[in-house]
């Protein structure tokens, strides 16, 4: 990929099993389901989401190793 669009990408997913993904290509997921089941407040959920978005890579970090990464296929992500 020649264009580094990651810093402006707004494609996030909330998976059917309650995980939040900030990068469709990356394996990182944050469980909002577990936080909600533990009784997290709206402000705590917001902090979890903001933290995940804040850790999003600015450019294709590791993109060239995507074939080696363990990641769910799009059909399981909801893409």
mmCIF file as gemmi writes it, N, C-alpha and C atoms, coordinates in Angstrom:
data_model
loop_
_atom_site.group_PDB
_atom_site.id
_atom_site.type_symbol
_atom_site.label_atom_id
_atom_site.label_alt_id
_atom_site.label_comp_id
_atom_site.label_asym_id
_atom_site.label_entity_id
_atom_site.label_seq_id
_atom_site.pdbx_PDB_ins_code
_atom_site.Cartn_x
_atom_site.Cartn_y
_atom_site.Cartn_z
_atom_site.occupancy
_atom_site.B_iso_or_equiv
_atom_site.pdbx_formal_charge
_atom_site.auth_seq_id
_atom_site.auth_asym_id
_atom_site.pdbx_PDB_model_num
ATOM 1 N N . UNK Axp A 1 ? 0.849 -1.18 0 1 0 ? 1 A 1
ATOM 2 C CA . UNK Axp A 1 ? 0 0 0 1 0 ? 1 A 1
ATOM 3 C C . UNK Axp A 1 ? 0.886 1.23 0 1 0 ? 1 A 1
ATOM 4 N N . UNK Axp A 2 ? 0.557 2.139 -0.85 1 0 ? 2 A 1
ATOM 5 C CA . UNK Axp A 2 ? 1.387 3.332 -0.954 1 0 ? 2 A 1
ATOM 6 C C . UNK Axp A 2 ? 0.819 4.509 -0.181 1 0 ? 2 A 1
ATOM 7 N N . UNK Axp A 3 ? -0.466 4.552 0.018 1 0 ? 3 A 1
ATOM 8 C CA . UNK Axp A 3 ? -1.089 5.66 0.741 1 0 ? 3 A 1
ATOM 9 C C . UNK Axp A 3 ? -1.298 5.283 2.204 1 0 ? 3 A 1
ATOM 10 N N . UNK Axp A 4 ? -0.777 6.111 3.081 1 0 ? 4 A 1
ATOM 11 C CA . UNK Axp A 4 ? -0.936 5.879 4.519 1 0 ? 4 A 1
ATOM 12 C C . UNK Axp A 4 ? -2.193 6.603 4.995 1 0 ? 4 A 1
ATOM 13 N N . UNK Axp A 5 ? -3.3 5.915 4.95 1 0 ? 5 A 1
ATOM 14 C CA . UNK Axp A 5 ? -4.586 6.503 5.308 1 0 ? 5 A 1
ATOM 15 C C . UNK Axp A 5 ? -5.035 6.125 6.716 1 0 ? 5 A 1
ATOM 16 N N . UNK Axp A 6 ? -4.263 5.325 7.424 1 0 ? 6 A 1
ATOM 17 C CA . UNK Axp A 6 ? -4.692 4.796 8.726 1 0 ? 6 A 1
ATOM 18 C C . UNK Axp A 6 ? -5.052 5.9 9.721 1 0 ? 6 A 1
ATOM 19 N N . UNK Axp A 7 ? -4.3 6.976 9.734 1 0 ? 7 A 1
ATOM 20 C CA . UNK Axp A 7 ? -4.557 8.029 10.716 1 0 ? 7 A 1
ATOM 21 C C . UNK Axp A 7 ? -5.895 8.726 10.5 1 0 ? 7 A 1
ATOM 22 N N . UNK Axp A 8 ? -6.438 8.662 9.287 1 0 ? 8 A 1
ATOM 23 C CA . UNK Axp A 8 ? -7.731 9.289 9.02 1 0 ? 8 A 1
ATOM 24 C C . UNK Axp A 8 ? -8.859 8.27 8.842 1 0 ? 8 A 1
ATOM 25 N N . UNK Axp A 9 ? -8.532 6.985 8.948 1 0 ? 9 A 1
ATOM 26 C CA . UNK Axp A 9 ? -9.535 5.933 8.772 1 0 ? 9 A 1
ATOM 27 C C . UNK Axp A 9 ? -10.514 5.934 9.948 1 0 ? 9 A 1
ATOM 28 N N . UNK Axp A 10 ? -11.796 5.861 9.648 1 0 ? 10 A 1
ATOM 29 C CA . UNK Axp A 10 ? -12.809 5.829 10.708 1 0 ? 10 A 1
ATOM 30 C C . UNK Axp A 10 ? -13.596 4.519 10.692 1 0 ? 10 A 1
ATOM 31 N N . UNK Axp A 11 ? -13.018 3.493 10.122 1 0 ? 11 A 1
ATOM 32 C CA . UNK Axp A 11 ? -13.692 2.198 10.032 1 0 ? 11 A 1
ATOM 33 C C . UNK Axp A 11 ? -13.413 1.382 11.281 1 0 ? 11 A 1
ATOM 34 N N . UNK Axp A 12 ? -14.367 1.338 12.142 1 0 ? 12 A 1
ATOM 35 C CA . UNK Axp A 12 ? -14.282 0.527 13.351 1 0 ? 12 A 1
ATOM 36 C C . UNK Axp A 12 ? -15.436 -0.467 13.314 1 0 ? 12 A 1
ATOM 37 N N . UNK Axp A 13 ? -15.331 -1.519 14.088 1 0 ? 13 A 1
ATOM 38 C CA . UNK Axp A 13 ? -16.391 -2.524 14.133 1 0 ? 13 A 1
ATOM 39 C C . UNK Axp A 13 ? -16.656 -2.931 15.575 1 0 ? 13 A 1
ATOM 40 N N . UNK Axp A 14 ? -17.914 -3.165 15.858 1 0 ? 14 A 1
ATOM 41 C CA . UNK Axp A 14 ? -18.323 -3.839 17.075 1 0 ? 14 A 1
ATOM 42 C C . UNK Axp A 14 ? -18.796 -5.205 16.616 1 0 ? 14 A 1
ATOM 43 N N . UNK Axp A 15 ? -18.065 -6.241 16.987 1 0 ? 15 A 1
ATOM 44 C CA . UNK Axp A 15 ? -18.375 -7.58 16.508 1 0 ? 15 A 1
ATOM 45 C C . UNK Axp A 15 ? -19.6 -8.131 17.223 1 0 ? 15 A 1
ATOM 46 N N . UNK Axp A 16 ? -20.168 -9.18 16.667 1 0 ? 16 A 1
ATOM 47 C CA . UNK Axp A 16 ? -21.37 -9.79 17.241 1 0 ? 16 A 1
ATOM 48 C C . UNK Axp A 16 ? -21.127 -10.337 18.642 1 0 ? 16 A 1
ATOM 49 N N . UNK Axp A 17 ? -19.871 -10.66 18.965 1 0 ? 17 A 1
ATOM 50 C CA . UNK Axp A 17 ? -19.584 -11.169 20.3 1 0 ? 17 A 1
ATOM 51 C C . UNK Axp A 17 ? -19.097 -10.084 21.259 1 0 ? 17 A 1
ATOM 52 N N . UNK Axp A 18 ? -19.283 -8.817 20.866 1 0 ? 18 A 1
ATOM 53 C CA . UNK Axp A 18 ? -19.033 -7.703 21.778 1 0 ? 18 A 1
ATOM 54 C C . UNK Axp A 18 ? -17.63 -7.147 21.808 1 0 ? 18 A 1
ATOM 55 N N . UNK Axp A 19 ? -16.807 -7.492 20.828 1 0 ? 19 A 1
ATOM 56 C CA . UNK Axp A 19 ? -15.456 -6.944 20.765 1 0 ? 19 A 1
ATOM 57 C C . UNK Axp A 19 ? -15.422 -5.731 19.853 1 0 ? 19 A 1
ATOM 58 N N . UNK Axp A 20 ? -14.607 -4.752 20.224 1 0 ? 20 A 1
ATOM 59 C CA . UNK Axp A 20 ? -14.451 -3.512 19.48 1 0 ? 20 A 1
ATOM 60 C C . UNK Axp A 20 ? -13.114 -3.557 18.761 1 0 ? 20 A 1
ATOM 61 N N . UNK Axp A 21 ? -13.13 -3.354 17.436 1 0 ? 21 A 1
ATOM 62 C CA . UNK Axp A 21 ? -11.915 -3.342 16.62 1 0 ? 21 A 1
ATOM 63 C C . UNK Axp A 21 ? -11.737 -1.961 16.013 1 0 ? 21 A 1
ATOM 64 N N . UNK Axp A 22 ? -10.545 -1.399 16.146 1 0 ? 22 A 1
ATOM 65 C CA . UNK Axp A 22 ? -10.28 -0.099 15.528 1 0 ? 22 A 1
ATOM 66 C C . UNK Axp A 22 ? -9.563 -0.242 14.194 1 0 ? 22 A 1
ATOM 67 N N . UNK Axp A 23 ? -9.101 -1.443 13.889 1 0 ? 23 A 1
ATOM 68 C CA . UNK Axp A 23 ? -8.436 -1.692 12.606 1 0 ? 23 A 1
ATOM 69 C C . UNK Axp A 23 ? -8.931 -3.022 12.064 1 0 ? 23 A 1
ATOM 70 N N . UNK Axp A 24 ? -9.492 -2.997 10.878 1 0 ? 24 A 1
ATOM 71 C CA . UNK Axp A 24 ? -10.008 -4.226 10.289 1 0 ? 24 A 1
ATOM 72 C C . UNK Axp A 24 ? -8.898 -5.193 9.918 1 0 ? 24 A 1
ATOM 73 N N . UNK Axp A 25 ? -7.693 -4.681 9.693 1 0 ? 25 A 1
ATOM 74 C CA . UNK Axp A 25 ? -6.572 -5.526 9.325 1 0 ? 25 A 1
ATOM 75 C C . UNK Axp A 25 ? -5.805 -6.033 10.536 1 0 ? 25 A 1
ATOM 76 N N . UNK Axp A 26 ? -5.926 -5.336 11.668 1 0 ? 26 A 1
ATOM 77 C CA . UNK Axp A 26 ? -5.173 -5.709 12.859 1 0 ? 26 A 1
ATOM 78 C C . UNK Axp A 26 ? -5.907 -6.71 13.731 1 0 ? 26 A 1
ATOM 79 N N . UNK Axp A 27 ? -5.16 -7.482 14.5 1 0 ? 27 A 1
ATOM 80 C CA . UNK Axp A 27 ? -5.778 -8.506 15.338 1 0 ? 27 A 1
ATOM 81 C C . UNK Axp A 27 ? -6.304 -7.979 16.678 1 0 ? 27 A 1
ATOM 82 N N . UNK Axp A 28 ? -5.958 -6.758 17.051 1 0 ? 28 A 1
ATOM 83 C CA . UNK Axp A 28 ? -6.327 -6.236 18.375 1 0 ? 28 A 1
ATOM 84 C C . UNK Axp A 28 ? -7.832 -6.009 18.5 1 0 ? 28 A 1
ATOM 85 N N . UNK Axp A 29 ? -8.381 -6.465 19.612 1 0 ? 29 A 1
ATOM 86 C CA . UNK Axp A 29 ? -9.797 -6.277 19.919 1 0 ? 29 A 1
ATOM 87 C C . UNK Axp A 29 ? -9.923 -5.96 21.405 1 0 ? 29 A 1
ATOM 88 N N . UNK Axp A 30 ? -10.919 -5.162 21.756 1 0 ? 30 A 1
ATOM 89 C CA . UNK Axp A 30 ? -11.208 -4.828 23.148 1 0 ? 30 A 1
ATOM 90 C C . UNK Axp A 30 ? -12.622 -5.308 23.441 1 0 ? 30 A 1
ATOM 91 N N . UNK Axp A 31 ? -12.801 -6.017 24.534 1 0 ? 31 A 1
ATOM 92 C CA . UNK Axp A 31 ? -14.118 -6.566 24.854 1 0 ? 31 A 1
ATOM 93 C C . UNK Axp A 31 ? -14.987 -5.529 25.572 1 0 ? 31 A 1
ATOM 94 N N . UNK Axp A 32 ? -15.993 -5.046 24.872 1 0 ? 32 A 1
ATOM 95 C CA . UNK Axp A 32 ? -16.977 -4.172 25.508 1 0 ? 32 A 1
ATOM 96 C C . UNK Axp A 32 ? -18.036 -5.01 26.217 1 0 ? 32 A 1
ATOM 97 N N . UNK Axp A 33 ? -18.269 -6.202 25.725 1 0 ? 33 A 1
ATOM 98 C CA . UNK Axp A 33 ? -19.237 -7.107 26.349 1 0 ? 33 A 1
ATOM 99 C C . UNK Axp A 33 ? -18.849 -7.4 27.795 1 0 ? 33 A 1
ATOM 100 N N . UNK Axp A 34 ? -17.583 -7.736 28.009 1 0 ? 34 A 1
ATOM 101 C CA . UNK Axp A 34 ? -17.138 -8.06 29.361 1 0 ? 34 A 1
ATOM 102 C C . UNK Axp A 34 ? -17.273 -6.859 30.291 1 0 ? 34 A 1
ATOM 103 N N . UNK Axp A 35 ? -16.938 -5.676 29.777 1 0 ? 35 A 1
ATOM 104 C CA . UNK Axp A 35 ? -17.063 -4.461 30.587 1 0 ? 35 A 1
ATOM 105 C C . UNK Axp A 35 ? -18.522 -4.189 30.939 1 0 ? 35 A 1
ATOM 106 N N . UNK Axp A 36 ? -19.403 -4.356 29.965 1 0 ? 36 A 1
ATOM 107 C CA . UNK Axp A 36 ? -20.829 -4.11 30.212 1 0 ? 36 A 1
ATOM 108 C C . UNK Axp A 36 ? -21.403 -5.126 31.192 1 0 ? 36 A 1
ATOM 109 N N . UNK Axp A 37 ? -21.006 -6.372 31.045 1 0 ? 37 A 1
ATOM 110 C CA . UNK Axp A 37 ? -21.489 -7.41 31.965 1 0 ? 37 A 1
ATOM 111 C C . UNK Axp A 37 ? -20.98 -7.198 33.378 1 0 ? 37 A 1
ATOM 112 N N . UNK Axp A 38 ? -19.823 -6.55 33.495 1 0 ? 38 A 1
ATOM 113 C CA . UNK Axp A 38 ? -19.258 -6.255 34.816 1 0 ? 38 A 1
ATOM 114 C C . UNK Axp A 38 ? -19.873 -5 35.427 1 0 ? 38 A 1
ATOM 115 N N . UNK Axp A 39 ? -20.804 -4.359 34.692 1 0 ? 39 A 1
ATOM 116 C CA . UNK Axp A 39 ? -21.507 -3.201 35.222 1 0 ? 39 A 1
ATOM 117 C C . UNK Axp A 39 ? -20.852 -1.863 34.943 1 0 ? 39 A 1
ATOM 118 N N . UNK Axp A 40 ? -20.032 -1.792 33.9 1 0 ? 40 A 1
ATOM 119 C CA . UNK Axp A 40 ? -19.362 -0.53 33.56 1 0 ? 40 A 1
ATOM 120 C C . UNK Axp A 40 ? -20.389 0.556 33.246 1 0 ? 40 A 1
ATOM 121 N N . UNK Axp A 41 ? -20.077 1.754 33.67 1 0 ? 41 A 1
ATOM 122 C CA . UNK Axp A 41 ? -20.937 2.901 33.395 1 0 ? 41 A 1
ATOM 123 C C . UNK Axp A 41 ? -20.723 3.375 31.962 1 0 ? 41 A 1
ATOM 124 N N . UNK Axp A 42 ? -21.592 4.26 31.502 1 0 ? 42 A 1
ATOM 125 C CA . UNK Axp A 42 ? -21.424 4.828 30.162 1 0 ? 42 A 1
ATOM 126 C C . UNK Axp A 42 ? -20.077 5.53 30.038 1 0 ? 42 A 1
ATOM 127 N N . UNK Axp A 43 ? -19.669 6.241 31.08 1 0 ? 43 A 1
ATOM 128 C CA . UNK Axp A 43 ? -18.386 6.942 31.043 1 0 ? 43 A 1
ATOM 129 C C . UNK Axp A 43 ? -17.219 5.957 30.979 1 0 ? 43 A 1
ATOM 130 N N . UNK Axp A 44 ? -17.336 4.827 31.649 1 0 ? 44 A 1
ATOM 131 C CA . UNK Axp A 44 ? -16.279 3.824 31.598 1 0 ? 44 A 1
ATOM 132 C C . UNK Axp A 44 ? -16.204 3.174 30.217 1 0 ? 44 A 1
ATOM 133 N N . UNK Axp A 45 ? -17.349 2.911 29.625 1 0 ? 45 A 1
ATOM 134 C CA . UNK Axp A 45 ? -17.378 2.364 28.257 1 0 ? 45 A 1
ATOM 135 C C . UNK Axp A 45 ? -16.763 3.371 27.289 1 0 ? 45 A 1
ATOM 136 N N . UNK Axp A 46 ? -17.123 4.634 27.457 1 0 ? 46 A 1
ATOM 137 C CA . UNK Axp A 46 ? -16.559 5.687 26.604 1 0 ? 46 A 1
ATOM 138 C C . UNK Axp A 46 ? -15.041 5.731 26.746 1 0 ? 46 A 1
ATOM 139 N N . UNK Axp A 47 ? -14.529 5.587 27.957 1 0 ? 47 A 1
ATOM 140 C CA . UNK Axp A 47 ? -13.085 5.612 28.188 1 0 ? 47 A 1
ATOM 141 C C . UNK Axp A 47 ? -12.403 4.416 27.515 1 0 ? 47 A 1
ATOM 142 N N . UNK Axp A 48 ? -13.048 3.259 27.539 1 0 ? 48 A 1
ATOM 143 C CA . UNK Axp A 48 ? -12.494 2.072 26.885 1 0 ? 48 A 1
ATOM 144 C C . UNK Axp A 48 ? -12.414 2.293 25.377 1 0 ? 48 A 1
ATOM 145 N N . UNK Axp A 49 ? -13.489 2.814 24.791 1 0 ? 49 A 1
ATOM 146 C CA . UNK Axp A 49 ? -13.527 3.077 23.35 1 0 ? 49 A 1
ATOM 147 C C . UNK Axp A 49 ? -12.477 4.128 22.976 1 0 ? 49 A 1
ATOM 148 N N . UNK Axp A 50 ? -12.432 5.215 23.732 1 0 ? 50 A 1
ATOM 149 C CA . UNK Axp A 50 ? -11.456 6.281 23.444 1 0 ? 50 A 1
ATOM 150 C C . UNK Axp A 50 ? -10.022 5.771 23.578 1 0 ? 50 A 1
ATOM 151 N N . UNK Axp A 51 ? -9.783 4.921 24.563 1 0 ? 51 A 1
ATOM 152 C CA . UNK Axp A 51 ? -8.452 4.344 24.743 1 0 ? 51 A 1
ATOM 153 C C . UNK Axp A 51 ? -8.058 3.48 23.561 1 0 ? 51 A 1
ATOM 154 N N . UNK Axp A 52 ? -9.001 2.668 23.077 1 0 ? 52 A 1
ATOM 155 C CA . UNK Axp A 52 ? -8.728 1.809 21.92 1 0 ? 52 A 1
ATOM 156 C C . UNK Axp A 52 ? -8.439 2.648 20.679 1 0 ? 52 A 1
ATOM 157 N N . UNK Axp A 53 ? -9.242 3.668 20.456 1 0 ? 53 A 1
ATOM 158 C CA . UNK Axp A 53 ? -9.023 4.545 19.3 1 0 ? 53 A 1
ATOM 159 C C . UNK Axp A 53 ? -7.685 5.28 19.441 1 0 ? 53 A 1
ATOM 160 N N . UNK Axp A 54 ? -7.339 5.664 20.653 1 0 ? 54 A 1
ATOM 161 C CA . UNK Axp A 54 ? -6.075 6.357 20.896 1 0 ? 54 A 1
ATOM 162 C C . UNK Axp A 54 ? -4.853 5.489 20.627 1 0 ? 54 A 1
ATOM 163 N N . UNK Axp A 55 ? -5.001 4.183 20.733 1 0 ? 55 A 1
ATOM 164 C CA . UNK Axp A 55 ? -3.885 3.259 20.465 1 0 ? 55 A 1
ATOM 165 C C . UNK Axp A 55 ? -3.808 2.839 19.001 1 0 ? 55 A 1
ATOM 166 N N . UNK Axp A 56 ? -4.723 3.346 18.19 1 0 ? 56 A 1
ATOM 167 C CA . UNK Axp A 56 ? -4.742 3.006 16.761 1 0 ? 56 A 1
ATOM 168 C C . UNK Axp A 56 ? -3.444 3.469 16.092 1 0 ? 56 A 1
ATOM 169 N N . UNK Axp A 57 ? -2.906 2.628 15.238 1 0 ? 57 A 1
ATOM 170 C CA . UNK Axp A 57 ? -1.65 2.941 14.547 1 0 ? 57 A 1
ATOM 171 C C . UNK Axp A 57 ? -1.85 4.08 13.552 1 0 ? 57 A 1
ATOM 172 N N . UNK Axp A 58 ? -0.848 4.94 13.428 1 0 ? 58 A 1
ATOM 173 C CA . UNK Axp A 58 ? -0.928 6.09 12.534 1 0 ? 58 A 1
ATOM 174 C C . UNK Axp A 58 ? -0.749 5.711 11.066 1 0 ? 58 A 1
ATOM 175 N N . UNK Axp A 59 ? -0.046 4.629 10.831 1 0 ? 59 A 1
ATOM 176 C CA . UNK Axp A 59 ? 0.139 4.166 9.459 1 0 ? 59 A 1
ATOM 177 C C . UNK Axp A 59 ? 0.203 2.649 9.463 1 0 ? 59 A 1
ATOM 178 N N . UNK Axp A 60 ? 0.404 2.07 8.341 1 0 ? 60 A 1
ATOM 179 C CA . UNK Axp A 60 ? 0.312 0.629 8.165 1 0 ? 60 A 1
ATOM 180 C C . UNK Axp A 60 ? 1.315 -0.149 9.009 1 0 ? 60 A 1
ATOM 181 N N . UNK Axp A 61 ? 1.266 0.012 10.283 1 0 ? 61 A 1
ATOM 182 C CA . UNK Axp A 61 ? 2.188 -0.701 11.164 1 0 ? 61 A 1
ATOM 183 C C . UNK Axp A 61 ? 1.918 -2.196 11.083 1 0 ? 61 A 1
ATOM 184 N N . UNK Axp A 62 ? 2.872 -2.934 10.583 1 0 ? 62 A 1
ATOM 185 C CA . UNK Axp A 62 ? 2.725 -4.374 10.475 1 0 ? 62 A 1
ATOM 186 C C . UNK Axp A 62 ? 1.902 -4.847 9.293 1 0 ? 62 A 1
ATOM 187 N N . UNK Axp A 63 ? 1.478 -3.944 8.435 1 0 ? 63 A 1
ATOM 188 C CA . UNK Axp A 63 ? 0.634 -4.332 7.303 1 0 ? 63 A 1
ATOM 189 C C . UNK Axp A 63 ? 1.316 -5.357 6.4 1 0 ? 63 A 1
ATOM 190 N N . UNK Axp A 64 ? 2.623 -5.269 6.303 1 0 ? 64 A 1
ATOM 191 C CA . UNK Axp A 64 ? 3.315 -6.161 5.394 1 0 ? 64 A 1
ATOM 192 C C . UNK Axp A 64 ? 3.486 -7.556 5.991 1 0 ? 64 A 1
ATOM 193 N N . UNK Axp A 65 ? 3.12 -7.692 7.254 1 0 ? 65 A 1
ATOM 194 C CA . UNK Axp A 65 ? 3.137 -8.996 7.91 1 0 ? 65 A 1
ATOM 195 C C . UNK Axp A 65 ? 1.727 -9.53 8.097 1 0 ? 65 A 1
ATOM 196 N N . UNK Axp A 66 ? 0.766 -8.958 7.405 1 0 ? 66 A 1
ATOM 197 C CA . UNK Axp A 66 ? -0.644 -9.305 7.619 1 0 ? 66 A 1
ATOM 198 C C . UNK Axp A 66 ? -0.919 -10.785 7.382 1 0 ? 66 A 1
ATOM 199 N N . UNK Axp A 67 ? -0.232 -11.388 6.443 1 0 ? 67 A 1
ATOM 200 C CA . UNK Axp A 67 ? -0.458 -12.806 6.162 1 0 ? 67 A 1
ATOM 201 C C . UNK Axp A 67 ? -0.013 -13.686 7.323 1 0 ? 67 A 1
ATOM 202 N N . UNK Axp A 68 ? 0.902 -13.181 8.145 1 0 ? 68 A 1
ATOM 203 C CA . UNK Axp A 68 ? 1.424 -13.946 9.273 1 0 ? 68 A 1
ATOM 204 C C . UNK Axp A 68 ? 0.634 -13.69 10.553 1 0 ? 68 A 1
ATOM 205 N N . UNK Axp A 69 ? -0.191 -12.63 10.573 1 0 ? 69 A 1
ATOM 206 C CA . UNK Axp A 69 ? -0.934 -12.276 11.769 1 0 ? 69 A 1
ATOM 207 C C . UNK Axp A 69 ? -2.139 -13.185 11.955 1 0 ? 69 A 1
ATOM 208 N N . UNK Axp A 70 ? -2.454 -13.438 13.204 1 0 ? 70 A 1
ATOM 209 C CA . UNK Axp A 70 ? -3.655 -14.188 13.517 1 0 ? 70 A 1
ATOM 210 C C . UNK Axp A 70 ? -4.794 -13.176 13.641 1 0 ? 70 A 1
ATOM 211 N N . UNK Axp A 71 ? -5.736 -13.237 12.737 1 0 ? 71 A 1
ATOM 212 C CA . UNK Axp A 71 ? -6.831 -12.272 12.692 1 0 ? 71 A 1
ATOM 213 C C . UNK Axp A 71 ? -8.094 -12.982 12.219 1 0 ? 71 A 1
ATOM 214 N N . UNK Axp A 72 ? -9.215 -12.504 12.65 1 0 ? 72 A 1
ATOM 215 C CA . UNK Axp A 72 ? -10.474 -13.102 12.219 1 0 ? 72 A 1
ATOM 216 C C . UNK Axp A 72 ? -10.774 -12.686 10.779 1 0 ? 72 A 1
ATOM 217 N N . UNK Axp A 73 ? -11.366 -13.579 9.986 1 0 ? 73 A 1
ATOM 218 C CA . UNK Axp A 73 ? -11.746 -13.197 8.629 1 0 ? 73 A 1
ATOM 219 C C . UNK Axp A 73 ? -12.904 -12.195 8.673 1 0 ? 73 A 1
ATOM 220 N N . UNK Axp A 74 ? -13.05 -11.412 7.63 1 0 ? 74 A 1
ATOM 221 C CA . UNK Axp A 74 ? -14.07 -10.366 7.574 1 0 ? 74 A 1
ATOM 222 C C . UNK Axp A 74 ? -15.465 -10.88 7.888 1 0 ? 74 A 1
ATOM 223 N N . UNK Axp A 75 ? -15.784 -12.08 7.474 1 0 ? 75 A 1
ATOM 224 C CA . UNK Axp A 75 ? -17.123 -12.6 7.707 1 0 ? 75 A 1
ATOM 225 C C . UNK Axp A 75 ? -17.428 -12.72 9.208 1 0 ? 75 A 1
ATOM 226 N N . UNK Axp A 76 ? -16.387 -12.905 10.022 1 0 ? 76 A 1
ATOM 227 C CA . UNK Axp A 76 ? -16.578 -12.989 11.463 1 0 ? 76 A 1
ATOM 228 C C . UNK Axp A 76 ? -16.463 -11.634 12.158 1 0 ? 76 A 1
ATOM 229 N N . UNK Axp A 77 ? -15.891 -10.665 11.456 1 0 ? 77 A 1
ATOM 230 C CA . UNK Axp A 77 ? -15.765 -9.315 12.012 1 0 ? 77 A 1
ATOM 231 C C . UNK Axp A 77 ? -17.032 -8.52 11.767 1 0 ? 77 A 1
ATOM 232 N N . UNK Axp A 78 ? -17.677 -8.764 10.653 1 0 ? 78 A 1
ATOM 233 C CA . UNK Axp A 78 ? -18.864 -8.001 10.282 1 0 ? 78 A 1
ATOM 234 C C . UNK Axp A 78 ? -18.547 -6.966 9.226 1 0 ? 78 A 1
ATOM 235 N N . UNK Axp A 79 ? -17.572 -7.252 8.384 1 0 ? 79 A 1
ATOM 236 C CA . UNK Axp A 79 ? -17.129 -6.303 7.365 1 0 ? 79 A 1
ATOM 237 C C . UNK Axp A 79 ? -17.812 -6.489 6.058 1 0 ? 79 A 1
